[in-house]
Amino acid sequence: MAVNFVDRVVLHVAAGDGGHGVASVKREKFKPLGGPDGGNGGRGGSVVLAVDPQATTLLDYHHTPHRRAANGKPGAGDERNGGDGADLVLPVPEGTVVKNAAGDILADLVGHDATFVVAAGGRGGLGNKALASARRKAPGFALLGEPGEALDIVLELKSLADVALIGFPSAGKSSLVSVLSAAKPKIADYPFTTLVPNLGVVTAGSARYTIADVPGLIPGASEGKGLGLEFLRHVERCSVLVHVVDCATLESNRDPMTDLDVIEAELAAYVPDDSLGGRPLSERTRIVVLNKADVPDARDLAEMVKPELEERGLEVHIVSAVAHIGLKELTFSLAKHVEAARAEMEALIVERPRAIVRPKAVDDAGFTVRRENTSDGVIYRVLGDRPTRWIHQTDFSNNEAVGYLADRLNRLGVEEHLYKAGAVAGSTVVIGPEDNSVIFDWEPTMAAGAELLTGPRGTDLRLEDSGRKTRGEKREEFHGRKDAQTAARQELAAERKAGHWATARDNDDE
């Protein structure tokens, strides 16, 4: 059988990864040492849920439960940044509740402009142009793009209606919706004709409200029997519940009082989501509609049980969807209860709280170091958004990039906290959560080794113009040479005056 309506799906969403930065050196004629010019990577696309008035079901996600946004583009040389990945916008019906795999509610999408970013895209990696500084003039590395978020979510559709029609199968709920509103649900003379909730808009004077036809309930619906559990969630948002009782049923084991008691027991057993502010179904306004009064025996039965129902404090209406008996009184009565429920909800709405900005604590390092005892020995786990993001952006095949990571962790104070936790040289340090972490043997103030070849990390001796002297240094050097020449002349003159120099005699003079 083809599926036309789905109100609960498990969806795997994955945001796009950020583009990698690039390490590049500018190459241009007459500029052999142009410096770094690597561009940054683009941001990965996010997965966004948005309310679409045209959407009425979650059927599309039932067929394709895996959705992924686009990745960011990598950077390029000549300071060219990569393009951002496009966001993936998933349209959902109004009233969709978003939960994580553990069942915690992430968002309740109510309103035509409601949106929710369920998975954020990864940041793009920085190129070596952005990493260059006064101390790091020629970085030989770039940062990798951050992976996008990926998770499993549960989407549950809970219809937005003011009034819900509930009752046994074939009680005439769809017929009532068809005559009270312009909705045209499927109507037939066999049980479970209604397989999906049907919504209709009812006008009673100046009042307008929405009415929902919920598929028929049977004993044990709150425990999953029949279709009740699948669709009782659509009743959670309704403020008025209408018991539609079939007074013309041919089943010998059923009567209006028994049917009402069975449905009431199922409503009391069903537990709505407290996080959505829903009251128990048994505490909401309930009205009893004795249907099919156009049948003579059904009319007599309705007149017989009406006083007993009123003794319970219930409002009772005897109607016929076929003969249009008692429909006007029913619509205006429902409008009165809906208006009262709306006024009650407005009174309960507390003034919107002001946004409280809490400054970061002075001693908040932004990470924690935890000592853990495992089967392999003692490890020290570093948890925090920034350390985890930094290890994901580090290219561990590049020694200079590893050294840059060590410098960042040292400036953040990770080494100091490791010392306080009892770590020593050679201790096993794990950065990140258990499912996505990096393990290494800790050496304080790690050196990448690149500075042994080309000087300090991030520098290039070819770009260092250290041979050019200042004017004062040149003047001092000049005067030094002149003074040395003068001292040499004076020394020679003194030796000549002292007679240390003599003219060699010829052999003829002997």
VENZI-V329755 format. One record per pair of residues at least 24 apart in sequence whose C-alpha atoms are under 7 Angstrom apart, sorted by the first residue. I is the first residue (numbers start at 0). J is the second residue. Records with the same first field share a line. If there is no record, write none. Layout:
I=J, J
This chain:
3=58
4=56, 58, 195
5=56, 57, 58
6=56, 57, 155, 156
7=57, 154, 155, 156
8=60, 61, 153, 154, 155
9=64, 151, 152, 153, 154
10=60, 64, 65, 151, 152, 153
11=64, 65, 66, 150, 151, 152
12=65, 66, 67, 149, 150, 151
13=66, 67, 68, 118, 147, 148, 149, 150
14=43, 44, 45, 46, 67, 68, 118, 119, 120, 147, 148, 149
15=43, 44, 45, 67, 68, 69, 70, 71, 84, 120, 121, 147
16=43, 70, 71, 120, 121, 144, 145, 146, 147
17=41, 42, 43, 70, 71, 120, 121, 122, 123, 124, 144, 145, 146
18=42, 70, 71, 72, 73, 74, 81, 123, 124, 144
19=73, 74, 123, 124, 142, 143, 144
20=73, 74, 124, 125, 126, 141, 142, 143, 144
21=74, 75, 126, 127, 141
22=126, 127, 139, 140, 141
23=76, 127
25=77
34=137
35=127, 128, 137
36=76, 77, 78, 127, 128
37=74, 75, 76, 77, 78, 126, 127, 128
38=74, 75, 76, 78, 79, 80, 126, 128
39=74, 80, 81, 123, 124, 125, 126
40=71, 72, 73, 74, 80, 81, 123, 124, 125, 144
41=71, 72, 73, 80, 81, 82, 83, 84, 123
42=71, 83, 84, 120, 121, 122, 123
43=69, 70, 71, 83, 84, 120, 121, 122, 147
44=68, 69, 70, 71, 83, 84, 85, 86, 87, 120
45=86, 87, 116, 118, 119, 120
46=86, 87, 88, 116, 117, 118, 119
47=87, 88, 89, 114, 115, 116, 117
48=88, 89, 90, 91, 114, 115, 116, 117
49=88, 89, 90, 91, 113, 114, 115
50=90, 91, 92, 93, 108, 111, 112, 113, 114
51=90, 91, 92, 93, 111
52=92, 93, 111
54=90, 91, 92
55=92
56=92
57=91
71=123
94=156, 157, 158, 159
95=154, 155, 156, 157
96=154, 155, 156
97=152, 153, 154, 155
98=152, 153, 154
99=151, 152, 153
100=151, 152, 153
118=148, 149
119=147, 148
120=147, 148
121=145, 146, 147
124=392
135=457, 458
136=457, 458
137=457, 458, 459
138=457, 458
139=399, 457
140=399, 400
142=392, 393, 394
143=392, 393, 394
144=392
145=388, 391, 392
157=232, 233
158=233
159=236
160=209, 210, 211, 236, 237
161=208, 209, 210, 237, 238, 239, 337
162=209, 210, 211, 237, 238, 239, 240
163=210, 211, 212, 213, 234, 237, 239, 240, 241
164=211, 212, 213, 240, 241, 242, 243
165=213, 215, 241, 242, 243
166=215, 216, 242, 243, 244, 262
167=215, 216, 217
168=215, 216
170=243, 244, 245
171=290
172=212, 243
173=212
174=320
175=320
176=212
178=320
191=215
203=330, 331, 334
206=334
218=261
219=265
220=265
221=265, 268, 269
235=271, 277
236=277
238=283, 284, 340
239=283, 284, 285, 337
240=284, 285, 286
241=285, 286, 287, 288
242=286, 287, 288
243=287, 288, 289, 290
244=288, 289, 290
245=289, 290, 291
246=289, 290, 291, 297, 300, 301
247=291, 294, 297
285=313
286=313, 314, 315
287=313, 314, 315, 316
288=315, 316, 317, 318
289=316, 317, 318
290=317, 318, 319
291=318, 319, 320
292=317, 318, 319
293=319, 322
368=416, 417
370=420
378=427, 428
379=427, 428, 429
380=428, 429, 430
381=429, 430, 431
382=430, 431, 432
386=430
387=430, 431
398=447, 448, 449
399=447, 449, 456
401=447
402=445, 446, 447
405=444, 445
414=443
